[in-house]
Each structure stands twice: as structure tokens, then as C-alpha cells.
Amino acid sequence: MRLLLVEDDDHVAAALSAILARHGFTVTHARNGEEALQAVLPTAQGERPSYGVILLDLGLPDQDGYQVCGRIRKLTTTPVIMVTARADVRSRIHGLNLGADDYVVKPYDPGELLARIHAVSRRNAGTEEAGGSGTGTDGTLLRLGSVTIELPTRRVSVEGESVPLTRKEFDLLALLAQRPGVVFRREQIISEVWHTSWEGTGRTLEVHVASLRSKLRMPALIETVRGVGYRLVAPAA
């Protein structure tokens, strides 16, 4: 498995890379947030590096690790494991709400980290087998029936006809579309799309969902899960 390690401390990265290599991983090392984002972008030839897992340290020198996680999640569905010394519950919840698949607190046992890597990889493989047919092979193009979502250009079309969306409408649709059938909690959507807490923002979310249903002319595309949140129901091709 190829793995992206985002860690600013070269000594820590070298030690961890050696452990991972002994267990069959090929490690690409990014020293800051910008290098991490560049590592998941397509090359000049249009090829996107394929990683099984991204290990993301939150204490980066150039950008906040939470912000980097949110930006990575908009670019790829590759599982992200946050690795950090921040052990408080609020930090863990915030990280998971931003799209992280798991959260490991330093200091950690290498065996536990390896087990978590394999666990998120298995879950991701299961998700792709169940619903991955709607996602472009490079992770930048999402096709859901007659709906096409281009992540890099932020374009959405239905049956080839462009549909203009606001920035938040696109972010909301892209978030739901990257995991069709998965229920996203209202708190999670608000945290990732609006980067704030749930309080006072619930009505805004409802308005944006209604607007998307109307603009895409697909009322059943986004399903309300009463008392929990929303999920995208992939339409037939």
C-alpha cells in the first residue's frame, strides 16, 4: 500500500517511515500542508497519485492541520488518519466532523497505528465496492446518474446542461456526493461546509438543501434522515 505521511518533524517521519516500510508500505513524505495538498493533486499528465491512507499530523508549520484535512477531503476520498498530541474530546470530534476517518493521539503504539491503517483501508475498500461506481477513477469527477460534478473546476451539470450553484451549495453537494448513501449528521455538515458550530445554522442548511433539490430538478436526490441529517441517493444512470 502507498501511504502519504504529512509530518513536519524529519526525525519522527524517518522513524515512522522505517516502521511502515518494514510492514510493506511505500511512504511519500510531505513536510507541510502545501506539500500535502500538492501530493494529492493530479500531475501535469492528469494522473493522480493513488494512496491507500493519508497520515496527517495537525501541528504543521504553514497551515492549521484541520484546514488541511478539510481541503484534502474536497480533493480526494482517500482515508485520512489524524495523528496529533491534542487529546481533548472537542479536538477529536472537530477532526472527525471535518472528514477524518480516524484520530490517533501521540504518543501511540506503532502496532495500534498499523491496526488503524488497515481498519480504515478495509472500510474504504468496502465503500468503493458498494458504491464507488459513481466516482471517476481519479477522484476529481463524480458521476451520479445524469449528474456530473467536477471537483477541480467546481462545475455541476445535469444531462450535460450546466447548473450554476453558489459556493456553499457546491460544497454541500460535493460533500454528500463523495459518499453516496452515507448519512451525514447535521453537525458534521455544518462543521465542514460552514466551518462553524450547529447552533443558529440549522435553518441555513435546510435552505441550501432545498435550493439544491430545486436547481438540480431532483427532489429525491438528497434525502432527509429525520433526527440525524442528510444523505445523497444516487439516481439511476
Backbone as CSV, one residue per row, in Angstrom:
resi,resn,N_x,N_y,N_z,CA_x,CA_y,CA_z,C_x,C_y,C_z
1,MET,0.838,-1.193,0.000,0.000,0.000,0.000,0.875,1.246,0.000
2,ARG,0.488,2.217,-0.809,1.187,3.504,-0.814,0.519,4.430,0.194
3,LEU,1.324,5.140,0.974,0.810,5.944,2.075,1.430,7.328,2.020
4,LEU,0.618,8.358,2.259,1.109,9.730,2.334,1.247,10.123,3.799
5,LEU,2.470,10.443,4.215,2.748,10.850,5.590,2.983,12.353,5.612
6,VAL,2.138,13.079,6.336,2.270,14.531,6.453,2.792,14.826,7.855
7,GLU,4.090,15.135,7.956,4.763,15.293,9.246,5.926,16.264,9.073
8,ASP,5.944,17.347,9.893,6.981,18.363,9.728,8.298,17.998,10.407
9,ASP,8.284,17.060,11.351,9.494,16.646,12.058,10.166,15.514,11.274
10,ASP,11.334,15.806,10.709,12.018,14.817,9.873,12.422,13.576,10.651
11,HIS,12.794,13.741,11.922,13.211,12.594,12.730,12.020,11.662,12.986
12,VAL,10.894,12.247,13.329,9.689,11.448,13.550,9.266,10.764,12.251
13,ALA,9.313,11.521,11.153,8.915,10.965,9.864,9.816,9.809,9.447
14,ALA,11.137,9.956,9.681,12.081,8.904,9.297,11.833,7.632,10.096
15,ALA,11.618,7.796,11.406,11.388,6.626,12.258,10.092,5.924,11.883
16,LEU,9.031,6.709,11.666,7.746,6.124,11.310,7.794,5.491,9.920
17,SER,8.485,6.135,8.990,8.600,5.588,7.635,9.312,4.245,7.654
18,ALA,10.334,4.119,8.515,11.067,2.855,8.609,10.162,1.740,9.124
19,ILE,9.333,2.071,10.118,8.392,1.065,10.657,7.389,0.655,9.586
20,LEU,6.855,1.642,8.895,5.856,1.358,7.864,6.461,0.547,6.715
21,ALA,7.694,0.877,6.354,8.351,0.146,5.266,8.535,-1.328,5.621
22,ARG,8.838,-1.591,6.895,9.030,-2.989,7.320,7.729,-3.778,7.221
23,HIS,6.611,-3.063,7.202,5.308,-3.738,7.103,4.718,-3.625,5.705
24,GLY,5.558,-3.312,4.732,5.130,-3.369,3.342,4.559,-2.094,2.758
25,PHE,4.673,-0.965,3.467,4.141,0.291,2.958,5.195,1.059,2.172
26,THR,4.758,1.725,1.121,5.596,2.677,0.400,5.166,4.069,0.837
27,VAL,6.102,4.830,1.440,5.741,6.097,2.083,6.207,7.288,1.258
28,THR,5.289,8.223,1.016,5.610,9.535,0.454,5.518,10.543,1.597
29,HIS,6.574,11.333,1.795,6.633,12.246,2.943,6.386,13.685,2.502
30,ALA,5.404,14.328,3.114,5.146,15.755,2.918,5.437,16.463,4.234
31,ARG,6.198,17.554,4.178,6.646,18.228,5.404,5.731,19.347,5.872
32,ASN,4.775,19.739,5.072,3.849,20.807,5.473,2.534,20.649,4.718
33,GLY,1.610,21.533,5.016,0.298,21.431,4.420,0.302,21.618,2.915
34,GLU,1.097,22.571,2.423,1.138,22.824,0.988,1.682,21.623,0.234
35,GLU,2.732,20.991,0.765,3.274,19.793,0.120,2.238,18.662,0.115
36,ALA,1.478,18.572,1.193,0.440,17.532,1.264,-0.616,17.746,0.195
37,LEU,-1.059,18.988,0.033,-2.090,19.283,-0.967,-1.565,19.047,-2.376
38,GLN,-0.310,19.423,-2.620,0.285,19.183,-3.932,0.400,17.691,-4.220
39,ALA,0.620,16.910,-3.154,0.816,15.466,-3.326,-0.448,14.741,-3.762
40,VAL,-1.613,15.328,-3.505,-2.869,14.661,-3.885,-3.479,15.249,-5.147
41,LEU,-2.844,16.294,-5.702,-3.347,16.887,-6.938,-2.877,16.075,-8.151
42,PRO,-3.617,16.136,-9.244,-3.182,15.434,-10.464,-1.879,16.017,-10.993
43,THR,-1.094,15.206,-11.675,0.134,15.657,-12.299,-0.192,16.421,-13.573
44,ALA,0.842,16.943,-14.236,0.634,17.666,-15.493,0.031,16.764,-16.557
45,GLN,0.252,15.464,-16.414,-0.313,14.499,-17.360,-1.724,14.066,-16.980
46,GLY,-2.247,14.658,-15.902,-3.605,14.337,-15.485,-3.705,13.113,-14.597
47,GLU,-2.576,12.556,-14.184,-2.587,11.376,-13.332,-2.581,11.792,-11.867
48,ARG,-3.418,11.148,-11.063,-3.485,11.449,-9.641,-2.797,10.338,-8.854
49,PRO,-1.861,10.709,-7.971,-1.220,9.687,-7.135,-2.260,8.923,-6.329
50,SER,-2.076,7.636,-6.229,-3.033,6.789,-5.518,-2.465,6.385,-4.169
51,TYR,-3.127,6.831,-3.098,-2.711,6.486,-1.741,-3.787,5.638,-1.079
52,GLY,-3.344,4.667,-0.294,-4.299,3.874,0.466,-4.796,4.608,1.686
53,VAL,-3.909,5.400,2.305,-4.222,6.148,3.532,-3.349,7.397,3.573
54,ILE,-3.879,8.456,4.199,-3.095,9.670,4.473,-2.976,9.820,5.983
55,LEU,-1.738,9.840,6.489,-1.479,10.115,7.909,-1.176,11.600,8.038
56,LEU,-2.015,12.329,8.738,-1.925,13.786,8.795,-1.648,14.270,10.203
57,ASP,-0.450,14.836,10.416,-0.145,15.474,11.691,-0.788,16.864,11.700
58,LEU,-1.370,17.253,12.825,-2.075,18.538,12.883,-1.143,19.721,13.133
59,GLY,0.025,19.475,13.736,0.945,20.562,14.074,1.860,20.914,12.930
60,LEU,1.307,21.494,11.863,2.097,21.816,10.675,2.571,23.268,10.725
61,PRO,3.723,23.561,10.103,4.306,24.900,10.235,3.631,25.974,9.398
62,ASP,2.971,25.606,8.310,2.454,26.619,7.397,0.938,26.790,7.441
63,GLN,0.207,25.726,7.828,-1.249,25.788,7.852,-1.778,24.982,9.024
64,ASP,-2.967,25.327,9.468,-3.611,24.541,10.506,-3.983,23.170,9.948
65,GLY,-3.654,22.122,10.700,-3.910,20.769,10.225,-5.369,20.490,9.940
66,TYR,-6.265,21.100,10.708,-7.695,20.920,10.458,-8.075,21.477,9.087
67,GLN,-7.523,22.645,8.774,-7.803,23.261,7.477,-7.286,22.382,6.344
68,VAL,-6.099,21.829,6.529,-5.521,20.946,5.514,-6.407,19.717,5.317
69,CYS,-6.919,19.158,6.408,-7.795,17.993,6.321,-9.041,18.324,5.501
70,GLY,-9.643,19.463,5.781,-10.838,19.859,5.042,-10.569,20.023,3.560
71,ARG,-9.402,20.597,3.212,-9.065,20.803,1.806,-8.744,19.476,1.123
72,ILE,-8.063,18.589,1.844,-7.770,17.265,1.286,-9.067,16.515,0.999
73,ARG,-10.018,16.611,1.930,-11.271,15.883,1.755,-12.039,16.352,0.528
74,LYS,-11.858,17.622,0.136,-12.521,18.127,-1.061,-11.837,17.631,-2.335
75,LEU,-10.598,17.159,-2.215,-9.831,16.731,-3.385,-9.828,15.227,-3.593
76,THR,-10.003,14.464,-2.529,-9.890,13.012,-2.637,-10.704,12.342,-1.537
77,THR,-11.123,11.117,-1.812,-11.846,10.337,-0.808,-10.915,9.379,-0.059
78,THR,-9.604,9.494,-0.282,-8.642,8.648,0.423,-8.812,8.792,1.932
79,PRO,-8.834,7.694,2.687,-8.981,7.786,4.147,-7.885,8.644,4.789
80,VAL,-8.269,9.463,5.752,-7.334,10.332,6.479,-7.335,9.947,7.956
81,ILE,-6.144,9.682,8.477,-5.986,9.441,9.914,-5.215,10.620,10.494
82,MET,-5.836,11.359,11.408,-5.146,12.452,12.072,-4.243,11.897,13.165
83,VAL,-3.012,12.389,13.208,-2.047,11.978,14.222,-1.615,13.243,14.957
84,THR,-1.905,13.336,16.247,-1.689,14.588,16.960,-1.550,14.372,18.461
85,ALA,-1.000,15.376,19.119,-0.891,15.350,20.570,-2.133,15.931,21.240
86,ARG,-3.063,16.461,20.450,-4.288,17.055,21.005,-5.249,15.931,21.393
87,ALA,-5.383,15.726,22.689,-6.142,14.565,23.170,-7.557,14.895,23.626
88,ASP,-7.936,16.185,23.664,-9.250,16.523,24.198,-10.353,16.074,23.243
89,VAL,-11.496,15.803,23.815,-12.622,15.268,23.047,-13.069,16.242,21.968
90,ARG,-13.096,17.536,22.276,-13.560,18.520,21.299,-12.696,18.497,20.039
91,SER,-11.368,18.362,20.215,-10.467,18.318,19.057,-10.732,17.086,18.213
92,ARG,-10.960,15.947,18.873,-11.218,14.712,18.122,-12.527,14.817,17.344
93,ILE,-13.556,15.360,18.000,-14.853,15.493,17.327,-14.730,16.432,16.128
94,HIS,-14.017,17.536,16.314,-13.855,18.501,15.218,-13.138,17.859,14.039
95,GLY,-12.091,17.071,14.332,-11.358,16.398,13.272,-12.213,15.413,12.509
96,LEU,-12.997,14.643,13.217,-13.880,13.669,12.564,-14.967,14.367,11.758
97,ASN,-15.474,15.476,12.276,-16.504,16.223,11.552,-15.969,16.822,10.251
98,LEU,-14.671,17.110,10.214,-14.068,17.679,9.009,-13.800,16.625,7.942
99,GLY,-14.007,15.368,8.288,-13.837,14.324,7.289,-12.757,13.327,7.581
100,ALA,-12.056,13.463,8.722,-11.055,12.458,9.078,-11.754,11.123,9.353
101,ASP,-11.075,10.037,8.985,-11.656,8.712,9.187,-11.276,8.122,10.540
102,ASP,-10.188,8.613,11.126,-9.767,8.145,12.442,-8.849,9.189,13.052
103,TYR,-8.546,9.020,14.339,-7.819,10.035,15.102,-6.926,9.310,16.106
104,VAL,-5.614,9.464,15.977,-4.661,8.791,16.854,-3.905,9.839,17.661
105,VAL,-3.858,9.646,18.975,-3.224,10.620,19.868,-1.803,10.178,20.194
106,LYS,-0.854,11.112,20.089,0.532,10.863,20.467,0.659,10.919,21.993
107,PRO,1.557,10.119,22.565,2.333,9.043,21.942,1.448,7.825,21.717
108,TYR,1.697,7.115,20.648,0.886,5.955,20.309,1.783,4.738,20.119
109,ASP,1.185,3.588,20.231,1.912,2.350,19.973,1.905,2.095,18.468
110,PRO,3.052,1.808,17.850,3.092,1.567,16.406,2.138,0.462,15.963
111,GLY,1.973,-0.541,16.819,1.053,-1.625,16.475,-0.370,-1.129,16.351
112,GLU,-0.767,-0.221,17.250,-2.118,0.344,17.179,-2.289,1.158,15.909
113,LEU,-1.275,1.959,15.551,-1.362,2.769,14.339,-1.510,1.875,13.109
114,LEU,-0.722,0.815,13.045,-0.816,-0.110,11.915,-2.208,-0.739,11.836
115,ALA,-2.753,-1.102,12.993,-4.090,-1.700,13.012,-5.133,-0.710,12.513
116,ARG,-4.999,0.553,12.899,-5.957,1.571,12.454,-5.834,1.832,10.953
117,ILE,-4.600,1.814,10.431,-4.392,1.985,8.994,-5.108,0.887,8.218
118,HIS,-4.915,-0.351,8.661,-5.559,-1.469,7.976,-7.075,-1.404,8.116
119,ALA,-7.558,-0.933,9.270,-9.003,-0.871,9.504,-9.675,0.133,8.565
120,VAL,-9.109,1.354,8.444,-9.728,2.352,7.569,-9.592,1.938,6.110
121,SER,-8.526,1.213,5.776,-8.353,0.728,4.403,-9.430,-0.278,4.056
122,ARG,-9.725,-1.167,4.998,-10.777,-2.159,4.745,-12.129,-1.480,4.588
123,ARG,-12.409,-0.501,5.451,-13.691,0.196,5.353,-13.820,0.930,4.023
124,ASN,-12.732,1.564,3.594,-12.750,2.308,2.340,-12.938,1.376,1.152
125,ALA,-12.285,0.222,1.192,-12.443,-0.746,0.106,-13.881,-1.228,0.025
126,GLY,-14.505,-1.435,1.185,-15.901,-1.862,1.213,-16.829,-0.808,0.665
127,THR,-16.548,0.462,0.967,-17.372,1.554,0.457,-17.275,1.655,-1.046
128,GLU,-16.033,1.505,-1.580,-15.837,1.602,-3.022,-16.546,0.472,-3.745
129,GLU,-16.509,-0.738,-3.156,-17.174,-1.866,-3.784,-18.686,-1.676,-3.786
130,ALA,-19.205,-1.047,-2.708,-20.655,-0.883,-2.583,-21.183,0.244,-3.450
131,GLY,-20.419,1.354,-3.528,-20.984,2.497,-4.251,-19.998,3.286,-5.066
132,GLY,-18.823,2.762,-5.319,-17.792,3.517,-5.994,-17.998,3.689,-7.475
133,SER,-18.975,3.023,-8.050,-19.148,3.098,-9.488,-19.517,4.497,-9.948
134,GLY,-19.989,5.332,-9.035,-20.375,6.675,-9.438,-19.238,7.656,-9.401
135,THR,-18.036,7.248,-9.012,-16.926,8.163,-8.854,-15.914,7.968,-9.956
136,GLY,-15.430,9.065,-10.535,-14.387,8.987,-11.541,-13.153,8.331,-10.964
137,THR,-12.359,7.684,-11.814,-11.220,6.915,-11.340,-10.147,7.781,-10.720
138,ASP,-10.075,9.049,-11.077,-9.036,9.896,-10.495,-9.533,10.661,-9.288
139,GLY,-10.796,10.482,-8.872,-11.318,11.134,-7.684,-11.710,12.580,-7.894
140,THR,-11.524,13.130,-9.126,-11.847,14.530,-9.362,-13.187,14.709,-10.061
141,LEU,-13.751,13.623,-10.593,-15.011,13.686,-11.310,-15.993,12.709,-10.699
142,LEU,-17.138,13.217,-10.264,-18.168,12.377,-9.668,-19.349,12.297,-10.612
143,ARG,-19.755,11.080,-10.949,-20.925,10.877,-11.807,-21.982,10.130,-11.022
144,LEU,-23.150,10.729,-10.936,-24.258,10.145,-10.194,-25.478,10.174,-11.088
145,GLY,-25.648,9.094,-11.852,-26.722,9.093,-12.827,-26.478,10.167,-13.856
146,SER,-27.426,11.073,-14.026,-27.288,12.156,-15.003,-26.560,13.372,-14.446
147,VAL,-26.165,13.301,-13.168,-25.476,14.423,-12.520,-23.962,14.214,-12.598
148,THR,-23.245,15.231,-13.059,-21.787,15.198,-13.116,-21.236,16.348,-12.286
149,ILE,-20.290,16.017,-11.404,-19.687,17.021,-10.528,-18.188,17.030,-10.785
150,GLU,-17.655,18.161,-11.238,-16.230,18.312,-11.476,-15.624,19.062,-10.288
151,LEU,-14.869,18.339,-9.459,-14.352,18.935,-8.233,-13.333,20.054,-8.483
152,PRO,-12.339,19.878,-9.372,-11.342,20.948,-9.535,-11.926,22.244,-10.074
153,THR,-12.867,22.139,-11.034,-13.445,23.337,-11.646,-14.726,23.798,-10.971
154,ARG,-15.228,22.972,-10.035,-16.443,23.294,-9.278,-17.642,23.487,-10.227
155,ARG,-17.721,22.625,-11.239,-18.831,22.674,-12.180,-19.772,21.502,-11.936
156,VAL,-21.065,21.772,-12.102,-22.086,20.737,-11.955,-22.979,20.790,-13.186
157,SER,-23.280,19.621,-13.719,-24.184,19.567,-14.865,-25.166,18.416,-14.684
158,VAL,-26.339,18.582,-15.265,-27.375,17.547,-15.270,-27.733,17.269,-16.717
159,GLU,-27.519,16.035,-17.139,-27.746,15.636,-18.527,-27.001,16.556,-19.484
160,GLY,-25.784,16.932,-19.080,-24.935,17.769,-19.926,-25.200,19.254,-19.838
161,GLU,-26.253,19.651,-19.145,-26.597,21.071,-19.016,-26.020,21.627,-17.719
162,SER,-25.231,22.704,-17.817,-24.586,23.294,-16.652,-25.617,23.864,-15.677
163,VAL,-25.373,23.634,-14.390,-26.247,24.141,-13.339,-25.435,25.073,-12.439
164,PRO,-25.730,26.370,-12.435,-24.974,27.301,-11.595,-25.332,27.131,-10.117
165,LEU,-24.304,26.949,-9.289,-24.503,26.806,-7.847,-23.671,27.843,-7.108
166,THR,-24.136,28.235,-5.945,-23.323,29.086,-5.089,-22.187,28.256,-4.508
167,ARG,-21.244,28.932,-3.886,-20.089,28.228,-3.323,-20.518,27.208,-2.271
168,LYS,-21.391,27.598,-1.378,-21.825,26.692,-0.312,-22.701,25.571,-0.858
169,GLU,-23.502,25.858,-1.858,-24.310,24.804,-2.470,-23.410,23.740,-3.081
170,PHE,-22.351,24.186,-3.774,-21.431,23.216,-4.370,-20.720,22.408,-3.290
171,ASP,-20.228,23.092,-2.248,-19.515,22.389,-1.179,-20.417,21.343,-0.522
172,LEU,-21.669,21.692,-0.316,-22.626,20.765,0.298,-22.862,19.556,-0.608
173,LEU,-23.107,19.823,-1.896,-23.350,18.730,-2.835,-22.122,17.831,-2.962
174,ALA,-20.935,18.419,-3.069,-19.706,17.631,-3.215,-19.468,16.753,-1.996
175,LEU,-19.747,17.297,-0.815,-19.571,16.523,0.412,-20.459,15.289,0.406
176,LEU,-21.737,15.462,0.116,-22.672,14.335,0.114,-22.364,13.358,-1.017
177,ALA,-21.955,13.893,-2.173,-21.774,13.057,-3.361,-20.552,12.160,-3.285
178,GLN,-19.582,12.519,-2.458,-18.383,11.689,-2.375,-18.627,10.409,-1.596
179,ARG,-19.755,10.331,-0.884,-20.127,9.099,-0.181,-21.627,8.859,-0.330
180,PRO,-22.064,8.493,-1.543,-23.496,8.260,-1.766,-24.032,7.193,-0.824
181,GLY,-25.201,7.463,-0.251,-25.832,6.501,0.648,-25.413,6.634,2.094
182,VAL,-24.323,7.361,2.353,-23.856,7.543,3.726,-24.591,8.723,4.357
183,VAL,-25.086,8.537,5.561,-25.797,9.602,6.257,-24.791,10.537,6.930
184,PHE,-24.883,11.826,6.598,-24.044,12.848,7.223,-24.875,13.563,8.294
185,ARG,-24.356,13.616,9.495,-25.046,14.327,10.568,-25.085,15.823,10.261
186,ARG,-26.139,16.476,10.717,-26.246,17.921,10.502,-25.030,18.655,11.059
187,GLU,-24.590,18.249,12.258,-23.441,18.896,12.877,-22.194,18.735,12.030
188,GLN,-22.030,17.565,11.430,-20.860,17.304,10.591,-20.881,18.176,9.338
189,ILE,-22.060,18.293,8.705,-22.176,19.121,7.500,-21.875,20.582,7.816
190,ILE,-22.463,21.074,8.891,-22.234,22.473,9.276,-20.751,22.722,9.559
191,SER,-20.104,21.781,10.250,-18.696,21.942,10.605,-17.821,21.995,9.364
192,GLU,-18.117,21.130,8.375,-17.241,21.046,7.202,-17.555,22.101,6.151
193,VAL,-18.818,22.382,5.914,-19.189,23.314,4.851,-19.153,24.761,5.330
194,TRP,-19.653,25.003,6.550,-19.710,26.370,7.065,-18.603,26.671,8.076
195,HIS,-17.847,25.667,8.483,-16.735,25.837,9.424,-17.171,26.553,10.702
196,THR,-18.309,26.125,11.221,-18.809,26.701,12.459,-19.591,25.623,13.201
197,SER,-20.195,25.993,14.318,-20.961,25.030,15.088,-22.409,25.001,14.604
198,TRP,-23.156,24.007,15.111,-24.541,23.811,14.680,-25.458,24.936,15.112
199,GLU,-25.204,25.528,16.257,-26.131,26.492,16.842,-26.385,27.667,15.897
200,GLY,-27.639,27.874,15.581,-28.026,29.023,14.777,-27.840,28.854,13.281
201,THR,-27.322,27.685,12.836,-27.041,27.497,11.409,-27.946,26.451,10.784
202,GLY,-28.786,25.827,11.574,-29.643,24.754,11.078,-30.544,25.191,9.951
203,ARG,-31.164,26.369,10.089,-32.067,26.866,9.057,-31.315,27.105,7.751
204,THR,-30.083,27.590,7.839,-29.262,27.823,6.651,-29.044,26.527,5.886
205,LEU,-28.754,25.446,6.595,-28.555,24.147,5.960,-29.826,23.706,5.238
206,GLU,-30.970,23.838,5.890,-32.230,23.433,5.279,-32.503,24.215,3.992
207,VAL,-32.207,25.503,4.008,-32.429,26.338,2.829,-31.537,25.892,1.675
208,HIS,-30.273,25.568,1.970,-29.347,25.146,0.924,-29.741,23.783,0.341
209,VAL,-30.218,22.890,1.189,-30.681,21.589,0.689,-31.868,21.783,-0.245
210,ALA,-32.815,22.623,0.157,-33.994,22.887,-0.675,-33.593,23.524,-2.000
211,SER,-32.619,24.422,-1.958,-32.157,25.082,-3.178,-31.508,24.088,-4.131
212,LEU,-30.706,23.171,-3.606,-30.073,22.154,-4.445,-31.112,21.256,-5.109
213,ARG,-32.087,20.826,-4.337,-33.142,19.978,-4.909,-33.846,20.680,-6.057
214,SER,-34.070,21.977,-5.894,-34.774,22.746,-6.917,-33.901,22.968,-8.145
215,LYS,-32.660,23.405,-7.946,-31.783,23.718,-9.077,-31.442,22.475,-9.899
216,LEU,-31.257,21.347,-9.226,-30.915,20.110,-9.926,-32.146,19.409,-10.480
217,ARG,-33.335,19.921,-10.104,-34.622,19.350,-10.537,-34.729,17.879,-10.134
218,MET,-34.226,17.582,-8.941,-34.250,16.222,-8.410,-34.596,16.276,-6.925
219,PRO,-35.862,16.378,-6.585,-36.252,16.478,-5.169,-35.808,15.289,-4.328
220,ALA,-35.691,14.104,-4.962,-35.343,12.904,-4.199,-33.845,12.666,-4.116
221,LEU,-33.028,13.539,-4.733,-31.577,13.314,-4.752,-30.980,13.371,-3.351
222,ILE,-31.416,14.334,-2.553,-30.920,14.476,-1.187,-32.046,14.098,-0.237
223,GLU,-31.830,13.038,0.486,-32.849,12.505,1.389,-32.633,13.013,2.810
224,THR,-33.706,13.457,3.434,-33.652,13.865,4.835,-33.805,12.639,5.728
225,VAL,-32.839,12.426,6.601,-32.911,11.334,7.576,-33.352,11.977,8.886
226,ARG,-34.601,11.806,9.230,-35.219,12.530,10.336,-34.434,12.356,11.636
227,GLY,-34.123,13.491,12.256,-33.428,13.485,13.532,-31.928,13.264,13.444
228,VAL,-31.415,13.063,12.220,-29.979,12.785,12.071,-29.318,13.778,11.118
229,GLY,-29.720,13.731,9.850,-29.067,14.591,8.870,-29.544,14.311,7.465
230,TYR,-28.612,14.210,6.524,-28.963,14.035,5.125,-28.042,13.007,4.469
231,ARG,-28.544,12.410,3.389,-27.703,11.555,2.567,-28.095,11.729,1.113
232,LEU,-27.138,11.468,0.232,-27.406,11.573,-1.196,-27.789,10.192,-1.720
233,VAL,-28.898,10.152,-2.423,-29.375,8.917,-3.031,-29.002,8.945,-4.499
234,ALA,-28.035,8.125,-4.901,-27.547,8.149,-6.280,-28.662,7.754,-7.236
235,PRO,-28.967,8.596,-8.216,-30.026,8.287,-9.171,-29.563,7.241,-10.175
236,ALA,-30.501,6.599,-10.826,-30.165,5.625,-11.856,-29.538,6.355,-13.044
237,ALA,-28.604,5.652,-13.719,-27.935,6.260,-14.865,-28.933,6.500,-15.984
